[in-house]
Amino acid sequence: QVQVVESGGGLVQAGGSLRLSCEASGRTSYTYAMGWFRQAPGKEREFVAAISRSGASTYYADSVKGRFTISRDNAKNTVHLQMNSLKFEDTAVYYCAITLYSGRNLLVIASYDYWGQGTQVTVSS
């Protein structure tokens, strides 16, 4: 079992920044890639960013490319999402997810095995 806990959400004005963190605990030696998804009210959960086990490969949704940066610290079993130049449309609950296996499509929800409870990000216009 792997437990996933997000932190760092909050209220910020448009143009501001937030840094989300996600800590994994439990059988973390089996974790592979980690990702962030988000879900806005009335919308489906969507991919935001993902990072490979080594951190050498990163993936971003087009809507956040150039504004968000994903990173990980394997020694601390954490992944971060630095969000800059936030827009009103970035408002959502952000979820951290972990996959235990290589070779999966990291852009899709079904590829992930464990999820956090989510952290709210609200961007005021």
DSSP file with accessible surface (Angstrom, degrees, kcal/mol):
  #  RESIDUE AA STRUCTURE BP1 BP2  ACC     N-H-->O    O-->H-N    N-H-->O    O-->H-N    TCO  KAPPA ALPHA  PHI   PSI    X-CA   Y-CA   Z-CA
    1    1 A Q              0   0  134      0, 0.0    26,-2.7     0, 0.0     2,-0.4   0.000 360.0 360.0 360.0 145.4    0.0    0.0    0.0
    2    2 A V  E     -A   26   0A   8     24,-0.2     2,-0.4   111,-0.1    24,-0.2  -0.997 360.0-151.5-128.2 131.0    1.0    3.5   -0.7
    3    3 A Q  E     -A   25   0A  90     22,-2.9    22,-2.3    -2,-0.4     2,-0.4  -0.857  10.1-162.2-102.5 141.8   -0.4    6.6    1.0
    4    4 A V  E     -A   24   0A  13     -2,-0.4     2,-0.4   111,-0.4   113,-0.4  -0.987   8.7-179.6-128.6 126.6   -0.5    9.9   -0.9
    5    5 A V  E     -A   23   0A  91     18,-2.0    18,-2.6    -2,-0.4     2,-0.3  -0.988   9.1-159.1-132.4 123.9   -1.0   13.3    0.7
    6    6 A E  E     +A   22   0A  19     -2,-0.4     2,-0.3    16,-0.2    16,-0.2  -0.661  15.3 168.6 -96.0 156.8   -1.1   16.6   -1.0
    7    7 A S  E     +A   21   0A  63     14,-2.3    14,-2.8    -2,-0.3   112,-0.1  -0.962  41.2  67.8-154.7 166.2   -0.5   20.0    0.5
    8    8 A G        +     0   0   36     -2,-0.3    11,-0.3     1,-0.3    14,-0.1   0.378  59.8 135.0 104.5  -4.0    0.1   23.6   -0.6
    9    9 A G        +     0   0   29     12,-0.1     2,-0.3     9,-0.1    -1,-0.3  -0.160  21.9 120.2 -70.5 172.1   -3.2   24.6   -2.0
   10   10 A G  E     -d  121   0B  29    110,-1.0   112,-2.8   109,-0.1     2,-0.5  -0.990  59.5 -50.6 164.1-166.6   -4.9   27.9   -1.3
   11   11 A L  E     +d  122   0B 128     -2,-0.3     2,-0.3   110,-0.2   112,-0.2  -0.877  52.5 164.7-104.3 131.6   -6.3   31.2   -2.6
   12   12 A V  E     -d  123   0B  25    110,-2.5   112,-2.5    -2,-0.5     2,-0.2  -0.986  35.3-110.4-144.9 150.8   -4.2   33.3   -4.9
   13   13 A Q  E >   -d  124   0B 149     -2,-0.3     3,-2.3   110,-0.2    73,-0.2  -0.483  50.9 -83.5 -77.8 154.4   -4.7   36.2   -7.2
   14   14 A A  T 3  S+     0   0   52    110,-2.5    73,-0.2     1,-0.3    -1,-0.1  -0.288 119.8  30.2 -56.0 136.8   -4.4   35.8  -10.9
   15   15 A G  T 3  S+     0   0   54     71,-3.3    70,-0.6     1,-0.3    -1,-0.3   0.240 100.4 112.5  93.2 -11.9   -0.8   36.1  -12.0
   16   16 A G    <   -     0   0   21     -3,-2.3    70,-2.4    70,-0.2     2,-0.3  -0.071  59.9-119.0 -84.4-172.9    0.4   34.7   -8.7
   17   17 A S        -     0   0   60     67,-0.2     2,-0.3    68,-0.2    67,-0.2  -0.925  21.2-179.1-132.1 152.4    2.2   31.5   -7.8
   18   18 A L  E     - B   0  83A  34     65,-2.1    65,-3.4    -2,-0.3     2,-0.5  -0.978  16.1-146.2-143.6 153.1    1.6   28.4   -5.6
   19   19 A R  E     - B   0  82A 125    -11,-0.3     2,-0.3    -2,-0.3    63,-0.2  -0.972  13.7-160.7-124.4 116.8    3.7   25.4   -4.9
   20   20 A L  E     - B   0  81A   0     61,-2.7    61,-2.6    -2,-0.5     2,-0.3  -0.714   6.3-163.1 -92.9 145.4    1.9   22.1   -4.4
   21   21 A S  E     -AB   7  80A  28    -14,-2.8   -14,-2.3    -2,-0.3     2,-0.4  -0.938   6.6-166.4-126.5 152.7    3.6   19.2   -2.7
   22   22 A a  E     -AB   6  79A   1     57,-2.0    57,-2.2    -2,-0.3     2,-0.5  -0.986   4.5-164.1-140.4 125.7    2.8   15.5   -2.5
   23   23 A E  E     -AB   5  78A 114    -18,-2.6   -18,-2.0    -2,-0.4     2,-0.4  -0.943   4.4-157.2-115.5 131.8    4.3   13.0   -0.1
   24   24 A A  E     +A    4   0A   3     53,-2.9     2,-0.3    -2,-0.5   -20,-0.2  -0.843  15.1 176.2-104.3 141.3    4.1    9.3   -0.6
   25   25 A S  E     +A    3   0A  50    -22,-2.3   -22,-2.9    -2,-0.4     2,-0.5  -0.924  42.5  39.7-139.1 165.1    4.5    6.9    2.3
   26   26 A G  E    S+A    2   0A  51     -2,-0.3     2,-2.3   -24,-0.2     3,-0.3  -0.838 118.3   8.2 100.0-132.7    4.3    3.1    2.7
   27   27 A R  S >  S+     0   0  138    -26,-2.7     3,-1.5    -2,-0.5     4,-0.2  -0.341  77.0 150.9 -85.4  61.7    5.7    0.9    0.1
   28   28 A T  G >   +     0   0   23     -2,-2.3     3,-1.5     1,-0.3    -1,-0.2   0.659  54.3  77.8 -72.8 -15.7    7.3    3.7   -1.8
   29   29 A S  G 3  S+     0   0   83      1,-0.3    -1,-0.3    -3,-0.3    -2,-0.1   0.723  94.3  53.4 -65.6 -16.8   10.2    1.6   -3.2
   30   30 A Y  G <  S+     0   0  130     -3,-1.5    -1,-0.3    71,-0.0    -2,-0.2   0.486  83.2 113.3 -94.1  -4.6    7.7    0.3   -5.7
   31   31 A T    <   +     0   0    7     -3,-1.5    69,-0.2    -4,-0.2     3,-0.1  -0.410  36.3 172.6 -71.5 145.6    6.5    3.7   -6.9
   32   32 A Y        +     0   0   74     67,-3.0    68,-0.2     1,-0.5     2,-0.1   0.479  54.9   7.3-114.9 -98.9    7.4    4.6  -10.5
   33   33 A A        -     0   0    0     68,-0.3    66,-2.5    66,-0.2    -1,-0.5  -0.484  61.7-153.6 -88.7 157.4    6.0    7.7  -12.1
   34   34 A M  E     -FE  51  98B   3     17,-2.1    17,-2.8    64,-0.2     2,-0.3  -0.972  15.5-179.0-128.8 147.4    4.1   10.5  -10.3
   35   35 A G  E     -FE  50  97B   0     62,-2.7    62,-2.6    -2,-0.4     2,-0.4  -0.916  22.5-134.0-143.5 165.6    1.6   12.8  -11.7
   36   36 A W  E     +FE  49  96B   0     13,-3.4    12,-2.6    -2,-0.3    13,-1.7  -0.986  23.1 175.1-121.9 135.3   -0.8   15.7  -11.0
   37   37 A F  E     -FE  47  95B   1     58,-2.8    58,-3.0    -2,-0.4     2,-0.3  -0.848  11.1-155.4-126.5 166.6   -4.4   15.9  -12.2
   38   38 A R  E     -FE  46  94B  11      8,-2.5     8,-3.3    -2,-0.3     2,-0.4  -0.988   7.0-159.4-144.4 155.6   -7.0   18.5  -11.5
   39   39 A Q  E     - E   0  93B  65     54,-2.2    54,-2.4    -2,-0.3     6,-0.2  -0.953   8.0-161.3-139.5 117.1  -10.8   18.7  -11.5
   40   40 A A    >   -     0   0   23      4,-0.4     3,-2.3    -2,-0.4    52,-0.1  -0.574  45.4 -75.4 -89.2 158.0  -12.8   21.9  -11.8
   41   41 A P  T 3  S+     0   0  116      0, 0.0    -1,-0.1     0, 0.0     3,-0.1  -0.277 118.7   6.2 -56.2 129.1  -16.4   22.1  -10.7
   42   42 A G  T 3  S+     0   0   91      1,-0.2     2,-0.3    -3,-0.1    -2,-0.0   0.518 113.9  99.4  77.8   4.5  -18.7   20.5  -13.2
   43   43 A K  S <  S-     0   0  145     -3,-2.3    -1,-0.2     1,-0.0     2,-0.1  -0.803  75.5-101.6-121.7 164.2  -15.7   19.2  -15.3
   44   44 A E        -     0   0  170     -2,-0.3    -4,-0.4     1,-0.1     2,-0.2  -0.441  47.2 -91.1 -79.9 157.0  -13.9   15.9  -15.6
   45   45 A R        -     0   0   70     -6,-0.2     2,-0.3    -2,-0.1    -6,-0.2  -0.454  51.9-165.2 -66.8 135.9  -10.6   15.2  -14.0
   46   46 A E  E     -F   38   0B  90     -8,-3.3    -8,-2.5    -2,-0.2     2,-0.1  -0.926  22.5-100.9-130.9 153.9   -7.8   16.2  -16.4
   47   47 A F  E     +F   37   0B  24     -2,-0.3   -10,-0.2    60,-0.3     3,-0.1  -0.419  36.2 167.5 -69.1 141.1   -4.1   15.6  -16.7
   48   48 A V  E     -     0   0B   0    -12,-2.6    13,-2.5     1,-0.4     2,-0.3   0.694  59.1 -26.7-117.5 -55.6   -1.8   18.4  -15.6
   49   49 A A  E     -FG  36  60B   0    -13,-1.7   -13,-3.4    11,-0.2    -1,-0.4  -0.988  49.6-166.9-161.3 157.1    1.8   17.1  -15.3
   50   50 A A  E     -FG  35  59B   0      9,-2.0     9,-2.4    -2,-0.3     2,-0.4  -0.981   4.6-158.6-148.9 158.4    3.8   13.9  -14.7
   51   51 A I  E     -FG  34  58B   4    -17,-2.8   -17,-2.1    -2,-0.3     7,-0.2  -0.999  20.7-120.3-142.8 139.6    7.4   12.9  -14.0
   52   52 A S        -     0   0   10      5,-2.6     3,-0.4    -2,-0.4   -19,-0.1  -0.169  37.8 -97.2 -72.6 171.7    9.2    9.7  -14.4
   53   53 A R  S    S+     0   0   99      1,-0.3    21,-0.1     2,-0.1    -1,-0.1   0.896 125.4  41.0 -58.5 -43.3   10.9    7.8  -11.6
   54   54 A S  S    S-     0   0   90      1,-0.1    -1,-0.3    20,-0.0    20,-0.1   0.684 107.7-123.8 -78.2 -19.2   14.3    9.3  -12.3
   55   55 A G  S    S+     0   0   27     -3,-0.4    -2,-0.1     2,-0.2    17,-0.1   0.402  82.1 114.9  88.7  -2.7   12.9   12.7  -12.9
   56   56 A A        +     0   0   83      1,-0.1     2,-0.5    -5,-0.1    -3,-0.0   0.769  69.9  52.1 -73.7 -25.9   14.6   12.8  -16.3
   57   57 A S        +     0   0   52      2,-0.0    -5,-2.6     0, 0.0     2,-0.3  -0.947  64.7 178.0-117.4 131.8   11.3   12.9  -18.2
   58   58 A T  E     -G   51   0B  61     -2,-0.5     2,-0.4    -7,-0.2    -7,-0.2  -0.943   8.5-162.6-129.6 153.4    8.5   15.3  -17.6
   59   59 A Y  E     -G   50   0B  95     -9,-2.4    -9,-2.0    -2,-0.3     2,-0.3  -0.991   7.2-172.8-137.8 142.5    5.1   15.8  -19.3
   60   60 A Y  E     -G   49   0B  49     -2,-0.4   -11,-0.2   -11,-0.2     2,-0.2  -0.982  27.8-114.6-138.0 147.5    2.7   18.7  -19.3
   61   61 A A    >>  -     0   0   18    -13,-2.5     3,-1.6    -2,-0.3     4,-1.3  -0.505  35.7-118.0 -69.9 149.0   -0.7   19.5  -20.5
   62   62 A D  T 34 S+     0   0  137      1,-0.3     3,-0.3     2,-0.2    -1,-0.1   0.846 111.9  63.3 -58.5 -32.8   -0.7   22.2  -23.2
   63   63 A S  T 34 S+     0   0   59      1,-0.2    -1,-0.3     3,-0.0   -15,-0.1   0.691 114.0  31.0 -69.2 -17.5   -2.7   24.5  -20.9
   64   64 A V  T X> S+     0   0    0     -3,-1.6     3,-2.4   -16,-0.2     4,-2.2   0.481  84.5 127.1-118.2  -5.2    0.0   24.6  -18.3
   65   65 A K  T 3< S+     0   0  120     -4,-1.3     4,-0.1    -3,-0.3   -16,-0.0  -0.278  80.8  15.9 -59.1 132.2    3.2   24.3  -20.4
   66   66 A G  T 34 S+     0   0   83      2,-0.5    -1,-0.3     1,-0.1     3,-0.1   0.254 125.6  59.4  88.0 -12.6    5.6   27.1  -19.6
   67   67 A R  T <4 S+     0   0   28     -3,-2.4    17,-2.1     1,-0.2     2,-0.3   0.696  98.3  53.1-114.6 -33.7    3.8   28.1  -16.4
   68   68 A F  E  <  -C   83   0A   4     -4,-2.2    -2,-0.5    15,-0.2     2,-0.4  -0.816  60.3-165.7-108.0 147.5    4.0   24.9  -14.3
   69   69 A T  E     -C   82   0A  75     13,-2.4    13,-3.0    -2,-0.3     2,-0.4  -0.993   4.9-157.5-134.0 126.6    7.0   22.9  -13.3
   70   70 A I  E     +C   81   0A   6     -2,-0.4     2,-0.3    11,-0.2    11,-0.2  -0.823  20.6 163.3-101.8 141.2    6.9   19.4  -11.9
   71   71 A S  E     -C   80   0A  49      9,-2.0     9,-3.1    -2,-0.4     2,-0.3  -0.961  17.5-152.5-148.1 164.0    9.9   18.0   -9.9
   72   72 A R  E     -C   79   0A  36     -2,-0.3     2,-0.5     7,-0.3     7,-0.2  -0.987  12.8-154.6-143.6 154.3   10.5   15.2   -7.5
   73   73 A D  E >>> -C   78   0A  56      5,-2.7     5,-2.0    -2,-0.3     3,-0.9  -0.918   9.9-172.7-125.8 100.0   12.8   14.3   -4.6
   74   74 A N  T 345S+     0   0   71     -2,-0.5     3,-0.4     1,-0.3    -1,-0.1   0.794  83.0  62.9 -68.4 -26.9   13.1   10.5   -4.4
   75   75 A A  T 345S+     0   0   92      1,-0.2    -1,-0.3    -3,-0.1    -2,-0.0   0.832 116.1  31.8 -65.2 -29.4   15.0   10.7   -1.1
   76   76 A K  T <45S-     0   0  139     -3,-0.9    -1,-0.2     2,-0.2    -2,-0.2   0.337 106.4-125.1-107.6   3.6   12.0   12.3    0.5
   77   77 A N  T  <5 +     0   0   53     -4,-0.5   -53,-2.9    -3,-0.4     2,-0.3   0.902  66.7 132.3  52.8  44.0    9.4   10.5   -1.6
   78   78 A T  E   < -BC  23  73A  17     -5,-2.0    -5,-2.7   -55,-0.2     2,-0.4  -0.912  42.7-163.4-125.8 155.0    7.9   13.8   -2.7
   79   79 A V  E     -BC  22  72A   0    -57,-2.2   -57,-2.0    -2,-0.3     2,-0.3  -0.982  12.9-157.9-132.9 143.3    6.8   15.5   -5.9
   80   80 A H  E     -BC  21  71A  28     -9,-3.1    -9,-2.0    -2,-0.4     2,-0.5  -0.904  10.8-157.3-121.9 153.2    6.2   19.2   -6.3
   81   81 A L  E     -BC  20  70A   0    -61,-2.6   -61,-2.7    -2,-0.3     2,-0.6  -0.931  10.2-161.1-130.1 104.8    4.2   21.3   -8.7
   82   82 A Q  E     -BC  19  69A  58    -13,-3.0   -13,-2.4    -2,-0.5     2,-0.6  -0.801  10.8-165.6 -85.8 121.1    5.4   24.9   -9.0
   83   83 A M  E     +BC  18  68A   0    -65,-3.4   -65,-2.1    -2,-0.6     2,-0.3  -0.939  11.2 174.0-116.3 114.9    2.6   26.9  -10.5
   84   84 A N        +     0   0   58    -17,-2.1   -67,-0.2    -2,-0.6   -68,-0.2  -0.752  59.4  23.1-114.3 163.8    3.4   30.4  -11.8
   85   85 A S  S    S-     0   0   69    -70,-0.6    -1,-0.2    -2,-0.3   -68,-0.2   0.903  84.7-159.5  49.3  48.1    1.3   32.9  -13.7
   86   86 A L        -     0   0    3    -70,-2.4   -71,-3.3    -3,-0.2     2,-0.3  -0.261   6.4-156.2 -64.1 145.0   -1.8   31.4  -12.4
   87   87 A K    >   -     0   0   90    -73,-0.2     3,-2.2    -3,-0.1     4,-0.3  -0.805  30.6-109.2-117.9 161.4   -5.1   32.0  -14.2
   88   88 A F  G >  S+     0   0  122     -2,-0.3     3,-2.0     1,-0.3    35,-0.4   0.886 118.0  60.9 -56.2 -38.1   -8.7   31.9  -13.1
   89   89 A E  G 3  S+     0   0  124      1,-0.3    -1,-0.3   -49,-0.0   -49,-0.0   0.537  88.3  72.0 -72.2  -3.7   -9.2   28.8  -15.2
   90   90 A D  G <   +     0   0    1     -3,-2.2    -1,-0.3     2,-0.0     2,-0.2   0.533  69.2 120.2 -83.1  -6.7   -6.5   27.0  -13.1
   91   91 A T    <   +     0   0   26     -3,-2.0     2,-0.3    -4,-0.3    31,-0.2  -0.415  41.5 105.2 -61.0 124.5   -9.0   26.9  -10.2
   92   92 A A  E    S- H   0 121B   2     29,-2.1    29,-2.7    -2,-0.2     2,-0.5  -0.963  76.3 -79.4-178.8 170.6   -9.6   23.3   -9.3
   93   93 A V  E     -EH  39 120B  33    -54,-2.4   -54,-2.2    -2,-0.3     2,-0.5  -0.863  48.2-145.6 -88.2 128.3   -9.0   20.5   -6.9
   94   94 A Y  E     -EH  38 119B   0     25,-3.1    25,-2.0    -2,-0.5     2,-0.4  -0.850  13.3-163.2-103.2 130.4   -5.5   19.2   -7.6
   95   95 A Y  E     -E   37   0B  35    -58,-3.0   -58,-2.8    -2,-0.5     2,-0.4  -0.920   9.8-147.1-116.1 137.7   -4.8   15.5   -7.1
   96   96 A a  E     -E   36   0B   0     -2,-0.4    20,-2.3   -60,-0.2     2,-0.3  -0.790  22.6-173.9 -97.1 142.4   -1.4   13.7   -6.8
   97   97 A A  E     -EI  35 115B   0    -62,-2.6   -62,-2.7    -2,-0.4     2,-0.4  -0.977  12.3-154.7-140.5 153.7   -1.2   10.2   -8.2
   98   98 A I  E     -EI  34 114B   0     16,-2.5    15,-2.6    -2,-0.3    16,-1.9  -0.978   1.8-158.5-130.7 138.0    1.3    7.4   -8.3
   99   99 A T        -     0   0    0    -66,-2.5   -67,-3.0    -2,-0.4   -66,-0.2  -0.925   6.7-158.5-114.1 144.2    1.8    4.5  -10.7
  100  100 A L        +     0   0   39     -2,-0.4     2,-0.4   -69,-0.2    -1,-0.1   0.505  69.9  65.3 -95.6  -6.0    3.7    1.4   -9.7
  101  101 A Y        -     0   0  127     10,-0.3     3,-0.5   -68,-0.1   -68,-0.3  -0.903  69.9-131.9-128.2 147.2    4.6    0.3  -13.2
  102  102 A S  S    S+     0   0   81     -2,-0.4     3,-0.1     1,-0.2    -2,-0.1  -0.405  83.2  45.0 -83.9 166.3    6.7    1.4  -16.1
  103  103 A G  S    S+     0   0   82      1,-0.3     2,-0.2    -2,-0.1    -1,-0.2   0.491  80.1 129.3  82.8   2.4    5.5    1.6  -19.7
  104  104 A R  S    S-     0   0   85     -3,-0.5     2,-0.9     7,-0.1    -1,-0.3  -0.575  70.4-103.7 -89.9 158.2    2.1    3.2  -18.9
  105  105 A N    >   -     0   0   91     -2,-0.2     3,-1.5     1,-0.2     6,-0.3  -0.687  31.6-161.3 -77.6 108.7    0.7    6.2  -20.6
  106  106 A L  T 3  S+     0   0   13     -2,-0.9    -1,-0.2     1,-0.3   -57,-0.1   0.524  80.1  69.5 -75.0  -3.2    1.2    8.8  -17.9
  107  107 A L  T 3  S+     0   0   81    -60,-0.1     2,-0.4   -72,-0.1   -60,-0.3   0.492  87.9  76.8 -91.3  -3.7   -1.4   11.2  -19.3
  108  108 A V  S X  S-     0   0   60     -3,-1.5     3,-1.4     1,-0.1     4,-0.2  -0.870  75.0-134.0-116.5 145.8   -4.4    9.1  -18.5
  109  109 A I  G >  S+     0   0   74     -2,-0.4     3,-2.0     1,-0.3    -1,-0.1   0.877 101.5  64.2 -59.7 -40.0   -6.1    8.5  -15.2
  110  110 A A  G 3  S+     0   0   93      1,-0.3    -1,-0.3    -3,-0.0    -4,-0.1   0.651  89.8  68.4 -64.4 -14.2   -6.3    4.7  -15.6
  111  111 A S  G <  S+     0   0   13     -3,-1.4     2,-0.3    -6,-0.3   -10,-0.3   0.609  85.7  85.5 -79.7 -10.9   -2.5    4.4  -15.5
  112  112 A Y    <   -     0   0   12     -3,-2.0   -13,-0.3    -4,-0.2     3,-0.1  -0.737  52.6-170.5-102.9 142.9   -2.3    5.5  -11.8
  113  113 A D  S    S+     0   0   56    -15,-2.6     2,-0.4    -2,-0.3   -14,-0.2   0.731  70.4  35.4-102.0 -29.0   -2.7    3.1   -8.9
  114  114 A Y  E     -I   98   0B  57    -16,-1.9   -16,-2.5  -113,-0.1     2,-0.3  -0.992  62.9-170.3-134.1 143.4   -2.9    5.4   -5.9
  115  115 A W  E     -I   97   0B  65     -2,-0.4  -111,-0.4   -18,-0.2   -18,-0.2  -0.937  16.5-131.1-131.6 148.9   -4.4    8.9   -5.4
  116  116 A G        -     0   0    6    -20,-2.3  -111,-0.2    -2,-0.3     3,-0.1  -0.308  33.7-105.9 -84.9 179.0   -4.4   11.6   -2.8
  117  117 A Q        -     0   0  173   -113,-0.4  -112,-0.1     1,-0.2   -22,-0.1   0.619  63.1-115.7 -83.2 -14.6   -7.5   13.3   -1.4
  118  118 A G        -     0   0   22    -22,-0.1     2,-0.4   -25,-0.0   -23,-0.2   0.051  15.8-121.5  98.5 154.3   -6.8   16.5   -3.3
  119  119 A T  E     - H   0  94B  23    -25,-2.0   -25,-3.1  -112,-0.1     2,-0.3  -1.000  26.5-119.8-135.4 135.3   -6.0   20.1   -2.4
  120  120 A Q  E     - H   0  93B  87     -2,-0.4  -110,-1.0   -27,-0.2     2,-0.5  -0.575  23.4-171.4 -80.9 131.9   -8.0   23.1   -3.5
  121  121 A V  E     -dH  10  92B   0    -29,-2.7   -29,-2.1    -2,-0.3     2,-0.5  -0.991   5.4-175.3-119.5 122.4   -6.5   25.8   -5.6
  122  122 A T  E     -d   11   0B  51   -112,-2.8  -110,-2.5    -2,-0.5     2,-0.6  -0.981   6.3-166.6-122.7 122.8   -8.5   28.9   -6.1
  123  123 A V  E     -d   12   0B   1     -2,-0.5     2,-0.3   -35,-0.4  -110,-0.2  -0.945  11.8-149.1-110.7 120.5   -7.4   31.7   -8.4
  124  124 A S  E      d   13   0B  42   -112,-2.5  -110,-2.5    -2,-0.6   -36,-0.1  -0.695 360.0 360.0 -90.3 140.6   -9.2   35.0   -8.1
  125  125 A S              0   0  132     -2,-0.3    -1,-0.1  -112,-0.2   -38,-0.0  -0.337 360.0 360.0 -89.4 360.0   -9.6   37.1  -11.1
